[in-house]
Amino acid sequence: MKVEQEELDKFINKNLKAELIRPSKSPIASPFFFVPKKDGSRQPTQDYRCINAKTIKNSWPLPLISDVLNKVKTAKYFTKLNIRWAFNNIRIKEGNEHKAAAEGSSSQR
C-alpha cells in the first residue's frame, strides 16, 4: 500500500508540474488506482462507473444539431449569436453547481 501511495504522489507531482492536471474543487470524484502491467510496471487508471451511474442518459445541455437544422429549414430571418458570451450566462439550477466545471477543476489537455 505504501508503494502505491508513493507512486500516486510521484504521478500527481509529475503531472502537476507538467500542467497536465490541476487541483480540483469539485465535490465529485472517481477512484484512482494503478493496475499492474505484464512488464511489472503499473498503469494509472480511474474508475468512472460511480459517476456514470449518476449521469442522466440521453440528456444534452444544448439541442442536437439535427433538431436545430429541422427548425431553421423554413426560417426567413437569422441573427448572429456570440457563443462565448452566451455560455457564461447560462443559468445553473441552484444545488446543481457541482455539475458544472468549476475554475481550477482537473482536466487534461
Buried (B, 14 or more C-beta within 10 A) or exposed (E): EEEEEEBBEEBBEEBEEEEEBBEBEEEEEEEEEBEEEEEEEBEEEEEEEEEEEEEEEEEEEEEEEEEEEEEEEEEEEEEEEEEEEEEEEEEEEEEEEEBEEEEEEBEEE
